[in-house]
């Protein structure tokens, strides 16, 4: 669909005049509009995706227990005008995205509060008993590292990085297979881009974009923080994290958990490259390969 078609749909659905409309995200899986600084319209690019159906069931359910504000979908009386389209509408959660620069400006007390908020949120999310018939471990494929990700990505790496990556994943996967984990409900894309801060107080205002919600290793929800802000930031979060009682191997005191976080942070780089190559974003592949080579 052209941008004009999305705008026309928003005009047909919204119960109020549109005075301001901005595209705030042209991501690989979503196109997001900020309407009147009041509403967020998030359209899924893949019309066949079942993820948004999961979100529409999960978000109202989890918002009742989430310690942090999350999107709460609404339905307008004119929503029938958009039947057949995959999209979500919710009241805008105001805030700024987290960045390293902003994090560097936090006081110790503000940093402690942020990590506590994240730990409490992840404790609640990972203990959720939510179920849905379409909920999968890998909704976009790529479940098998050696058969799905490695054959596609490794030929693009320089020799040195390929050798180092091969050694790392061989050793780490063998270690992790000795301690199988039980999957939990995960955000699966939690990181700086999906966190909103109240800039006036440096507090967590909301967590958004549950489009990758899945049944996965809970370590995945720490991996972006590990990759972007380092081990100490993750350890600060873990001080406030209560692992699901059904997954004893995820206990924060368990070194295996930190190893899994490290593994998930590196695996994600391969997965993003895999996703780009399989879902029409080939232009992004060279940059992703550069990131992987910088890591290894």
Backbone bond lengths (Angstrom), bond angles and torsions (degrees), N, CA, C in turn:
res aa  C-N    CA-C-N  psi(-1)  N-CA   C-N-CA  omega(-1)  CA-C   N-CA-C  phi
1 X - - - 1.459 - - 1.523 111.13 -
2 X 1.326 115.98 143.95 1.452 121.08 174.48 1.528 109.44 -78.32
3 X 1.325 115.80 157.83 1.467 120.88 -179.38 1.528 110.45 -55.67
4 X 1.319 116.56 -39.33 1.470 120.13 -178.43 1.530 111.50 -60.14
5 X 1.333 116.37 -32.88 1.467 120.05 -179.81 1.525 111.03 -69.83
6 X 1.338 116.14 -38.51 1.463 119.26 176.11 1.521 110.62 -64.19
7 X 1.319 116.38 -43.10 1.461 120.51 -179.53 1.526 110.67 -62.52
8 X 1.317 115.97 -41.66 1.470 120.05 178.33 1.523 110.94 -62.15
9 X 1.312 116.31 -39.00 1.466 119.93 178.63 1.525 110.82 -65.26
10 X 1.324 116.35 -43.58 1.474 119.86 178.43 1.523 109.95 -59.94
11 X 1.319 116.69 -43.13 1.471 120.62 179.13 1.516 111.02 -62.58
12 X 1.334 117.32 -34.94 1.463 120.73 -178.54 1.525 112.12 -74.48
13 X 1.340 116.37 -27.85 1.459 120.57 -175.01 1.522 113.07 -91.87
14 X 1.323 117.13 -40.08 1.461 121.32 -171.37 1.524 111.55 -67.37
15 X 1.342 115.38 141.29 1.459 121.55 -177.81 1.522 112.85 -90.02
16 X 1.326 117.95 16.47 1.462 120.89 -176.49 1.525 109.21 -147.16
17 X 1.324 117.64 157.77 1.472 120.14 177.99 1.528 110.72 -63.36
18 X 1.315 116.62 144.69 1.456 121.04 177.99 1.526 108.69 -92.65
19 X 1.317 115.81 115.13 1.456 121.49 179.67 1.524 112.29 -104.88
20 X 1.325 116.05 -18.61 1.465 119.70 -178.73 1.523 108.51 -154.76
21 X 1.317 116.79 128.98 1.456 120.74 -179.71 1.529 108.76 -141.72
22 X 1.334 115.75 126.38 1.459 121.34 -179.23 1.532 109.89 -132.96
23 X 1.316 116.03 141.57 1.460 120.54 168.88 1.526 106.45 -84.18
24 X 1.323 117.16 119.80 1.466 119.66 -176.99 1.520 112.67 -108.60
25 X 1.317 117.37 -6.65 1.464 119.41 177.82 1.522 109.25 -158.75
26 X 1.335 115.79 123.82 1.460 121.70 172.05 1.529 107.63 -113.43
27 X 1.311 116.07 62.38 1.456 121.32 -176.58 1.510 113.30 -75.05
28 X 1.335 114.89 177.21 1.457 120.14 -178.95 1.517 112.34 -69.81
29 X 1.323 117.00 -30.52 1.462 119.28 -176.46 1.528 113.19 -111.28
30 X 1.340 117.64 -15.99 1.457 120.26 -175.50 1.523 112.04 -136.23
31 X 1.315 114.87 155.30 1.457 122.99 168.28 1.524 105.91 -122.97
32 X 1.339 117.12 120.71 1.458 120.89 -169.12 1.525 110.84 -119.02
33 X 1.345 115.53 130.67 1.459 122.29 178.98 1.529 109.97 -115.35
34 X 1.323 115.77 137.48 1.461 122.96 169.85 1.528 106.13 -100.25
35 X 1.329 116.30 117.78 1.463 121.27 -175.49 1.526 110.03 -113.86
36 X 1.320 115.57 119.80 1.468 122.79 177.90 1.524 113.20 60.26
37 X 1.313 116.38 21.13 1.465 121.41 -177.27 1.531 110.54 55.59
38 X 1.335 116.03 24.71 1.466 122.20 -174.76 1.516 112.46 -129.47
39 X 1.342 115.98 -36.60 1.462 120.59 -174.76 1.518 111.15 -122.27
40 X 1.323 116.04 145.23 1.453 122.55 172.07 1.528 108.36 -111.51
41 X 1.317 116.20 122.82 1.466 122.80 172.67 1.531 106.88 -107.28
42 X 1.323 116.90 117.33 1.462 120.79 179.91 1.521 109.14 -117.19
43 X 1.330 115.52 113.63 1.460 122.44 -178.93 1.528 109.98 -99.51
44 X 1.324 116.25 134.75 1.454 121.60 176.88 1.526 108.38 -85.86
45 X 1.325 115.93 128.36 1.461 119.66 -177.06 1.527 112.24 -66.68
46 X 1.317 116.93 -36.09 1.460 121.26 179.73 1.524 109.09 -89.82
47 X 1.309 116.08 107.00 1.461 120.61 -175.95 1.519 112.87 -63.91
48 X 1.335 117.13 -20.10 1.459 120.89 -178.52 1.530 113.10 -90.65
49 X 1.324 117.36 -4.04 1.461 120.59 -177.88 1.523 111.11 -63.68
50 X 1.328 115.24 137.15 1.468 120.99 178.31 1.527 111.80 -97.98
51 X 1.338 115.94 -0.03 1.462 119.28 -175.30 1.527 112.40 -65.05
52 X 1.324 117.04 -37.24 1.454 118.44 -175.41 1.527 111.63 -70.37
53 X 1.322 116.79 -27.55 1.464 119.70 175.18 1.526 110.09 -65.36
54 X 1.329 115.95 -36.81 1.465 120.37 176.70 1.519 109.47 -65.47
55 X 1.336 116.53 -45.98 1.464 120.59 179.19 1.526 112.10 -57.31
56 X 1.319 116.10 -43.85 1.464 119.90 -176.26 1.525 111.60 -63.50
57 X 1.324 116.77 -28.70 1.466 120.22 175.60 1.517 111.68 -84.57
58 X 1.336 115.44 -38.56 1.468 119.54 -173.99 1.523 113.37 -74.17
59 X 1.311 118.11 -46.04 1.465 121.06 -170.52 1.536 113.37 -60.06
60 X 1.335 119.63 -47.39 1.474 118.06 177.38 1.526 111.89 -63.20
61 X 1.326 116.09 -34.51 1.457 120.86 179.79 1.522 111.17 -67.00
62 X 1.326 116.02 -49.92 1.460 120.04 -174.61 1.528 112.74 -76.46
63 X 1.324 117.87 -26.19 1.472 120.21 -178.89 1.521 112.15 -60.36
64 X 1.337 116.63 -22.64 1.459 120.61 -179.75 1.523 112.17 -72.67
65 X 1.341 117.02 -21.98 1.460 119.54 -176.97 1.526 113.13 -121.46
66 X 1.322 116.69 -10.18 1.457 119.27 -178.21 1.528 110.72 -66.33
67 X 1.339 118.34 131.41 1.465 120.74 177.96 1.527 112.58 -76.16
68 X 1.336 116.68 -9.30 1.457 122.44 178.88 1.528 108.67 -121.63
69 X 1.315 116.87 143.71 1.460 121.14 178.54 1.527 110.20 -61.11
70 X 1.334 116.38 133.80 1.457 122.63 176.25 1.529 108.16 -130.62
71 X 1.322 118.80 163.83 1.466 120.61 178.73 1.524 111.60 -57.62
72 X 1.327 114.82 137.95 1.462 121.19 176.25 1.525 107.94 -121.00
73 X 1.316 118.78 104.82 1.473 121.45 -174.90 1.522 112.56 -61.21
74 X 1.326 115.07 145.72 1.458 121.73 175.61 1.524 108.44 -125.85
75 X 1.325 115.74 159.40 1.459 121.97 176.81 1.519 108.64 -124.74
76 X 1.322 117.13 125.95 1.459 121.52 177.89 1.527 110.07 -89.86
77 X 1.316 115.39 157.12 1.468 119.55 -177.92 1.526 111.91 -63.56
78 X 1.335 116.38 -22.01 1.463 119.99 179.69 1.527 113.11 -94.53
79 X 1.332 117.33 11.53 1.457 120.61 -175.02 1.523 112.75 -61.70
80 X 1.323 117.33 -21.53 1.467 119.66 178.34 1.520 111.62 -61.02
81 X 1.350 116.07 -22.05 1.464 119.96 179.20 1.528 112.56 -67.15
82 X 1.348 116.38 -12.48 1.464 120.04 -176.82 1.519 111.58 -117.76
83 X 1.308 117.87 20.85 1.461 120.51 -177.24 1.521 110.24 -57.56
84 X 1.327 114.65 139.24 1.456 120.29 179.31 1.507 114.56 94.14
85 X 1.351 116.41 -7.72 1.461 119.52 179.82 1.523 110.37 -102.00
86 X 1.316 115.19 145.32 1.453 121.84 179.28 1.526 109.57 -92.84
87 X 1.315 117.50 101.98 1.453 119.42 177.93 1.522 110.02 -154.34
88 X 1.345 113.40 166.26 1.452 121.78 -177.19 1.525 107.40 -135.42
89 X 1.332 116.92 137.95 1.466 121.35 175.60 1.522 108.61 -123.66
90 X 1.337 116.73 133.60 1.451 119.27 176.46 1.527 110.19 -150.84
91 X 1.328 117.32 155.91 1.462 119.83 176.84 1.522 110.25 -59.70
92 X 1.319 116.17 137.22 1.458 120.84 -177.31 1.525 111.13 -63.29
93 X 1.318 115.74 134.46 1.456 122.39 171.79 1.526 106.43 -96.55
94 X 1.308 117.57 113.87 1.455 121.05 -174.19 1.524 110.60 -80.21
95 X 1.318 115.41 137.30 1.453 120.35 178.79 1.510 111.53 166.13
96 X 1.325 116.11 174.53 1.452 123.10 179.54 1.526 110.06 -113.52
97 X 1.330 116.37 149.51 1.454 120.79 179.17 1.532 109.94 -70.50
98 X 1.316 115.01 147.99 1.461 120.55 178.29 1.525 109.82 -77.59
99 X 1.326 115.86 138.68 1.461 121.55 176.12 1.520 108.66 -137.33
100 X 1.329 116.07 164.02 1.459 119.46 178.23 1.517 110.79 -62.18
101 X 1.335 116.63 -38.44 1.447 120.19 178.89 1.510 112.57 -61.25
102 X 1.325 115.47 -43.75 1.477 118.51 178.78 1.522 110.55 -68.76
103 X 1.322 116.70 -39.69 1.460 119.99 179.84 1.530 110.71 -62.67
104 X 1.325 117.20 -35.79 1.462 120.99 179.08 1.529 111.86 -63.26
105 X 1.324 116.58 -22.94 1.452 120.57 -179.30 1.518 114.29 -89.20
106 X 1.328 117.30 -0.59 1.466 121.08 -179.91 1.532 109.90 -72.78
107 X 1.316 115.66 143.04 1.460 119.59 167.70 1.524 108.08 -75.85
108 X 1.328 116.78 166.67 1.465 119.91 178.29 1.517 110.99 -60.11
109 X 1.327 116.56 -37.88 1.460 120.01 178.84 1.517 112.06 -66.28
110 X 1.336 117.43 -40.36 1.462 121.13 178.73 1.523 111.08 -67.55
111 X 1.325 116.58 -38.87 1.461 120.36 178.03 1.523 110.87 -65.14
112 X 1.317 116.82 -41.09 1.463 121.42 178.31 1.526 110.58 -62.11
113 X 1.326 116.40 -42.12 1.467 120.41 -179.62 1.524 111.09 -67.25
114 X 1.334 116.87 -39.46 1.459 120.36 178.15 1.523 111.02 -62.22
115 X 1.330 116.31 -46.86 1.468 120.31 -179.86 1.529 111.33 -65.12
116 X 1.319 116.31 -36.59 1.465 120.09 176.86 1.520 110.67 -64.04
117 X 1.341 116.89 -42.31 1.466 120.97 179.09 1.519 110.85 -62.64
118 X 1.341 116.67 -42.75 1.461 120.07 178.94 1.517 111.56 -66.85
119 X 1.334 116.66 -41.32 1.457 120.26 178.40 1.521 111.88 -62.16
120 X 1.323 116.59 -43.05 1.469 120.34 179.00 1.528 111.10 -65.57
121 X 1.341 115.64 -41.02 1.465 119.46 179.40 1.523 111.09 -62.71
122 X 1.329 116.66 -47.99 1.465 119.97 -178.17 1.516 111.93 -67.31
123 X 1.321 117.61 -33.84 1.470 120.33 175.71 1.526 109.83 -60.04
124 X 1.323 115.39 -46.33 1.459 120.21 -178.58 1.528 111.42 -66.94
125 X 1.321 116.72 -43.34 1.460 120.63 -178.98 1.528 111.44 -63.90
126 X 1.317 116.51 -47.38 1.470 120.02 -175.24 1.524 112.75 -72.30
127 X 1.305 117.56 -16.71 1.460 121.03 176.50 1.528 112.21 -93.39
128 X 1.320 116.61 -2.05 1.465 120.79 -178.77 1.522 110.89 -62.78
129 X 1.313 116.07 141.39 1.466 122.30 178.17 1.531 111.64 -100.28
130 X 1.326 116.82 14.25 1.465 121.34 -177.72 1.527 111.05 -57.10
131 X 1.317 115.29 137.93 1.453 121.58 177.61 1.521 109.58 -132.46
132 X 1.311 115.44 150.65 1.468 120.79 177.93 1.526 107.52 -155.90
133 X 1.326 118.03 139.99 1.469 119.74 -176.99 1.520 113.94 -62.37
134 X 1.339 117.95 -22.94 1.462 120.95 -178.71 1.520 113.51 -96.88
135 X 1.327 117.30 1.80 1.459 120.97 -177.29 1.531 110.07 -73.23
136 X 1.336 115.65 123.50 1.458 121.63 -175.94 1.523 111.00 -124.68
137 X 1.327 115.55 167.05 1.457 120.29 175.41 1.530 110.81 -77.60
138 X 1.327 116.31 -39.07 1.466 121.01 -178.84 1.532 108.54 -133.79
139 X 1.320 117.53 83.40 1.471 120.20 -174.06 1.526 114.42 -64.59
140 X 1.348 117.61 -19.04 1.461 120.24 -179.49 1.530 111.85 -111.49
141 X 1.330 116.43 15.99 1.453 120.16 -179.23 1.525 111.31 83.98
142 X 1.315 115.83 -172.77 1.450 120.22 177.93 1.510 114.32 79.68
143 X 1.314 117.62 29.52 1.463 120.55 -175.45 1.527 112.61 -73.59
144 X 1.314 116.78 -30.81 1.461 121.15 -175.92 1.529 109.14 -102.58
145 X 1.324 116.58 111.13 1.462 119.37 -176.03 1.516 111.86 -59.60
146 X 1.330 117.18 -49.19 1.467 120.16 -173.86 1.522 113.04 -71.69
147 X 1.322 117.48 -33.18 1.466 119.81 -176.84 1.524 114.14 -95.55
148 X 1.343 117.08 -25.16 1.465 120.46 -177.04 1.532 113.05 -103.59
149 X 1.319 116.60 -47.61 1.459 120.24 -172.38 1.530 113.25 -90.92
150 X 1.317 116.10 -51.19 1.465 119.88 -174.13 1.532 113.34 -58.94
151 X 1.332 120.38 -47.39 1.478 119.69 -178.18 1.526 113.09 -62.12
152 X 1.324 116.81 -28.06 1.458 120.82 -177.05 1.524 111.80 -83.50
153 X 1.324 116.38 -39.01 1.467 121.14 -171.16 1.523 113.13 -94.47
154 X 1.327 117.41 -41.27 1.467 120.19 -172.25 1.530 114.65 -58.39
155 X 1.347 120.27 -35.22 1.471 118.64 179.10 1.531 113.41 -63.44
156 X 1.312 117.59 -16.86 1.462 121.70 -177.90 1.523 112.71 -88.70
157 X 1.329 116.70 -9.78 1.459 121.01 -176.65 1.526 111.30 -86.05
158 X 1.335 115.67 152.16 1.460 117.82 173.03 1.531 108.97 -69.21
159 X 1.332 116.53 164.19 1.459 121.38 -172.37 1.523 112.43 -58.37
160 X 1.334 116.97 -46.07 1.465 120.94 -177.13 1.525 111.13 -62.52
161 X 1.331 116.61 -47.57 1.463 120.47 -178.61 1.519 111.34 -66.08
162 X 1.325 116.09 -38.11 1.461 119.89 179.09 1.519 110.79 -62.67
163 X 1.322 116.95 -43.14 1.463 120.64 179.88 1.525 111.54 -65.54
164 X 1.338 116.88 -42.89 1.459 120.52 -179.66 1.529 110.87 -67.57
165 X 1.326 116.65 -40.67 1.463 120.32 179.08 1.525 110.45 -65.59
166 X 1.339 116.47 -41.67 1.460 120.48 179.18 1.526 110.84 -61.11
167 X 1.319 116.68 -43.56 1.461 120.30 179.62 1.522 110.83 -64.98
168 X 1.331 116.45 -43.20 1.468 119.93 -179.16 1.524 111.35 -63.17
169 X 1.315 117.34 -51.81 1.460 119.73 -175.11 1.525 111.70 -69.40
170 X 1.301 117.43 -34.61 1.473 119.40 177.45 1.523 110.13 -61.65
171 X 1.324 116.58 -50.63 1.463 120.47 -178.36 1.526 111.47 -66.80
172 X 1.323 117.14 -45.49 1.465 120.53 -174.18 1.515 112.05 -68.71
173 X 1.312 117.51 -44.07 1.462 120.05 -179.90 1.522 110.65 -63.92
174 X 1.323 117.63 -38.70 1.463 120.25 176.78 1.525 111.08 -62.27
175 X 1.319 116.88 -40.56 1.466 120.58 178.43 1.523 111.04 -66.09
176 X 1.316 116.47 -44.87 1.467 120.40 -176.62 1.523 111.71 -67.60
177 X 1.307 117.28 -31.86 1.467 120.05 179.89 1.519 112.31 -68.21
178 X 1.309 117.16 -15.25 1.461 120.64 177.33 1.528 112.10 -77.53
179 X 1.330 116.50 -16.68 1.470 121.11 -179.62 1.519 109.30 -132.83
180 X 1.333 116.87 77.34 1.467 120.31 -178.85 1.528 111.25 -56.81
181 X 1.314 115.91 145.57 1.464 120.27 -179.85 1.529 109.66 -112.81
182 X 1.307 114.90 158.66 1.456 120.51 174.61 1.518 108.47 -99.49
183 X 1.297 116.47 127.11 1.460 120.57 -175.47 1.520 111.74 -69.69
184 X 1.335 115.25 150.64 1.454 121.59 175.83 1.522 108.56 -128.63
185 X 1.302 116.25 173.01 1.458 120.69 173.62 1.524 108.61 -68.81
186 X 1.318 117.36 129.95 1.457 121.24 -178.57 1.523 111.04 -131.85
187 X 1.325 115.72 151.28 1.464 121.74 172.68 1.525 108.82 -67.78
188 X 1.324 115.73 -43.90 1.467 125.23 173.45 1.527 115.04 75.59
189 X 1.329 117.97 -6.26 1.465 120.58 174.08 1.524 109.58 -140.83
190 X 1.316 115.64 32.22 1.464 119.76 -176.64 1.519 109.66 -78.28
191 X 1.307 116.01 128.26 1.456 121.58 -179.42 1.513 109.92 -178.14
192 X 1.320 117.38 -171.55 1.466 121.19 -175.42 1.521 114.33 -55.20
193 X 1.336 118.26 -36.46 1.461 120.57 -176.52 1.519 113.54 -71.29
194 X 1.323 116.91 -18.78 1.462 119.71 -177.20 1.531 112.30 -113.84
195 X 1.329 114.64 20.29 1.465 121.36 174.42 1.524 108.26 -116.89
196 X 1.327 116.69 136.09 1.457 121.47 178.20 1.515 109.18 -115.53
197 X 1.336 115.89 131.09 1.458 121.69 -178.65 1.516 111.14 -107.19
198 X 1.312 115.64 143.36 1.455 121.65 167.03 1.525 105.91 -79.48
199 X 1.328 116.54 104.98 1.465 120.48 -172.41 1.518 113.05 -65.31
200 X 1.317 116.77 -24.85 1.469 119.28 -177.68 1.520 111.80 -73.56
201 X 1.343 116.48 -24.12 1.464 119.85 -176.94 1.524 113.54 -125.54
202 X 1.342 116.66 -2.09 1.471 121.20 -176.37 1.521 111.46 54.26
203 X 1.323 115.42 42.95 1.463 120.99 176.93 1.522 109.25 -116.76
204 X 1.317 116.11 160.91 1.457 121.52 -177.89 1.526 109.92 -77.43
205 X 1.341 116.04 115.52 1.460 120.80 -177.91 1.520 112.60 -90.08
206 X 1.319 117.24 -27.84 1.456 118.70 -178.41 1.518 112.17 -177.71
207 X 1.318 115.11 162.71 1.466 123.20 174.17 1.519 107.02 -125.98
208 X 1.324 116.09 131.21 1.461 121.02 -171.54 1.524 111.50 -125.27
209 X 1.320 114.70 177.57 1.464 125.82 173.72 1.525 113.37 55.69
210 X 1.324 114.64 81.19 1.460 121.84 176.57 1.531 110.98 -96.62
211 X 1.337 115.83 27.75 1.460 120.11 -176.05 1.511 115.07 -67.23
212 X 1.349 117.55 -16.42 1.464 120.75 179.31 1.525 112.10 -105.34
213 X 1.321 117.46 14.82 1.460 121.47 -177.40 1.527 109.95 -50.28
214 X 1.339 115.17 136.58 1.460 119.28 -172.86 1.517 110.72 -156.55
215 X 1.319 115.35 173.69 1.456 122.81 167.84 1.513 106.58 -98.76
216 X 1.320 117.62 111.63 1.458 119.74 -172.33 1.522 110.74 -153.21
217 X 1.312 115.15 178.49 1.457 121.72 173.72 1.536 107.77 -63.74
218 X 1.325 119.66 124.08 1.467 120.37 179.93 1.517 113.33 -58.31
219 X 1.322 117.72 -19.96 1.466 120.54 178.49 1.520 112.02 -59.95
220 X 1.334 117.07 -23.98 1.459 120.05 -177.60 1.527 111.59 -62.59
221 X 1.333 117.04 -28.82 1.462 119.66 -177.81 1.525 113.09 -78.87
222 X 1.319 117.30 -5.24 1.467 121.75 174.33 1.526 111.33 -103.21
223 X 1.329 116.77 -12.22 1.464 120.31 -166.90 1.521 113.61 -67.90
224 X 1.339 118.27 -36.80 1.457 119.77 179.92 1.526 111.05 -68.78
225 X 1.321 116.95 -37.47 1.465 120.22 176.52 1.529 110.26 -63.85
226 X 1.307 115.67 -39.70 1.464 121.50 179.04 1.528 110.18 -62.91
227 X 1.314 115.69 -44.54 1.468 120.33 -176.70 1.528 111.78 -72.20
228 X 1.331 116.72 -36.35 1.463 120.55 -175.07 1.524 114.17 -90.61
229 X 1.340 117.36 -35.59 1.464 120.16 -171.71 1.529 113.97 -120.48
230 X 1.331 117.54 -6.16 1.449 120.31 174.39 1.515 115.35 96.10
231 X 1.328 113.92 169.33 1.462 122.04 -175.45 1.525 112.73 -62.79
232 X 1.339 117.27 -40.98 1.453 119.43 -175.93 1.522 111.82 -62.01
233 X 1.332 117.01 -38.39 1.465 120.67 178.12 1.534 109.80 -61.09
234 X 1.332 116.25 -43.08 1.464 120.42 178.99 1.525 110.66 -65.27
235 X 1.311 116.82 -42.37 1.464 119.66 179.06 1.531 111.02 -62.56
236 X 1.321 116.86 -33.73 1.476 119.93 176.34 1.524 110.59 -65.57
237 X 1.329 117.21 -38.89 1.468 120.58 176.96 1.521 110.37 -65.76
238 X 1.327 115.88 -43.34 1.461 120.75 -176.76 1.528 112.87 -62.83
239 X 1.318 117.35 -23.82 1.463 120.54 176.64 1.529 111.38 -63.73
240 X 1.330 116.29 -20.85 1.467 121.28 -178.22 1.529 111.82 -115.31
241 X 1.325 116.31 13.39 1.465 121.51 -176.06 1.513 110.62 -104.41
242 X 1.327 115.29 130.99 1.456 121.49 174.97 1.516 108.32 -109.96
243 X 1.313 116.24 112.91 1.458 120.25 -177.80 1.523 110.58 -69.28
244 X 1.343 117.33 150.02 1.465 120.43 176.12 1.521 111.00 -56.19
245 X 1.301 116.79 137.57 1.462 120.45 -177.18 1.517 112.08 -64.58
246 X 1.332 116.97 -20.94 1.468 120.56 -179.38 1.519 112.18 -84.41
247 X 1.344 117.23 -3.09 1.460 119.51 -178.31 1.521 109.33 -128.52
248 X 1.329 117.58 72.06 1.461 120.07 -176.60 1.512 114.00 -58.99
249 X 1.318 118.25 -26.91 1.457 119.39 -177.99 1.516 112.38 -72.21
250 X 1.356 117.31 -9.06 1.456 119.57 178.35 1.517 111.97 -91.90
251 X 1.306 118.36 6.20 1.462 120.31 -178.99 1.515 110.59 -56.08
252 X 1.348 118.40 133.00 1.460 121.27 -176.27 1.517 113.77 -57.35
253 X 1.319 118.17 -25.48 1.456 120.34 -179.57 1.520 112.25 -77.74
254 X 1.317 116.20 -8.01 1.454 121.32 -176.76 1.527 110.22 -85.68
255 X 1.338 117.07 119.20 1.470 120.25 179.00 1.520 111.77 -57.96
256 X 1.321 116.51 -26.68 1.454 121.24 178.78 1.534 111.04 -59.88
257 X 1.324 116.51 -34.21 1.467 120.26 -179.09 1.527 110.44 -66.13
258 X 1.318 117.58 -43.63 1.462 120.46 178.68 1.524 110.77 -65.94
259 X 1.323 117.03 -35.56 1.461 119.86 175.98 1.527 110.28 -63.28
260 X 1.322 116.39 -40.38 1.466 120.17 178.58 1.523 111.28 -66.12
261 X 1.319 117.32 -36.98 1.466 120.21 176.99 1.520 110.28 -63.03
262 X 1.323 116.17 -44.89 1.460 120.65 177.91 1.526 110.40 -60.92
263 X 1.325 116.21 -44.16 1.460 120.75 179.54 1.530 111.06 -62.01
264 X 1.339 116.72 -46.40 1.461 119.92 -178.76 1.529 111.62 -64.24
265 X 1.330 116.68 -34.25 1.467 119.38 179.70 1.527 111.07 -65.96
266 X 1.318 117.58 -35.85 1.465 121.51 179.21 1.527 111.53 -82.22
267 X 1.319 116.29 -37.98 1.460 119.78 178.20 1.525 110.72 -60.63
268 X 1.343 116.41 -36.96 1.468 120.83 -177.30 1.528 111.13 -60.37
269 X 1.324 118.08 -34.64 1.457 120.74 178.57 1.527 110.77 -63.41
270 X 1.322 116.68 -39.59 1.465 120.56 176.81 1.525 110.21 -69.14
271 X 1.341 115.70 -39.36 1.464 118.48 -179.08 1.527 111.25 -65.01
272 X 1.324 117.65 -42.56 1.469 120.37 -179.65 1.521 110.33 -60.67
273 X 1.335 116.99 -39.40 1.461 120.34 176.71 1.521 110.58 -65.03
274 X 1.324 116.14 -44.14 1.475 122.10 175.68 1.525 110.40 -56.47
275 X 1.327 116.25 -45.85 1.465 121.16 -179.05 1.524 110.32 -62.18
276 X 1.322 116.61 -45.90 1.457 120.45 -179.59 1.525 111.58 -59.63
277 X 1.317 116.39 -39.44 1.467 120.64 -177.69 1.517 112.55 -74.48
278 X 1.324 116.94 -25.24 1.468 120.45 -176.62 1.521 114.38 -99.34
279 X 1.324 117.06 -14.90 1.462 119.28 -174.43 1.527 112.92 -122.63
280 X 1.327 116.54 24.81 1.458 119.98 170.08 1.511 116.73 84.70
281 X 1.331 118.32 24.31 1.465 120.58 179.90 1.534 110.15 -121.28
282 X 1.321 115.26 44.01 1.461 121.30 -175.73 1.531 112.74 -58.55
283 X 1.331 117.57 -28.87 1.465 120.30 -178.87 1.527 111.92 -62.83
284 X 1.332 116.86 -22.51 1.462 120.55 -178.45 1.526 112.33 -84.75
285 X 1.322 117.15 -11.29 1.467 120.45 -173.51 1.532 113.26 -61.78
286 X 1.331 120.34 -46.52 1.477 118.82 -179.38 1.526 113.32 -56.19
287 X 1.328 117.06 -40.77 1.466 119.56 178.39 1.518 110.96 -64.75
288 X 1.330 116.42 -40.20 1.466 119.62 179.16 1.528 111.70 -65.57
289 X 1.306 115.99 -38.54 1.468 119.82 177.77 1.527 109.86 -63.93
290 X 1.314 116.74 -38.34 1.474 120.23 177.94 1.518 110.95 -62.89
291 X 1.325 117.03 -38.70 1.464 121.11 178.55 1.530 110.56 -64.74
292 X 1.331 116.18 -43.56 1.461 120.67 179.13 1.523 110.46 -63.44
293 X 1.320 116.57 -43.75 1.461 119.65 -179.18 1.530 111.78 -66.26
294 X 1.327 116.62 -30.43 1.467 119.67 175.91 1.523 110.50 -70.58
295 X 1.326 116.48 -30.12 1.462 121.20 179.42 1.526 111.14 -74.55
296 X 1.331 116.30 -38.25 1.469 121.01 -178.54 1.535 109.80 -110.64
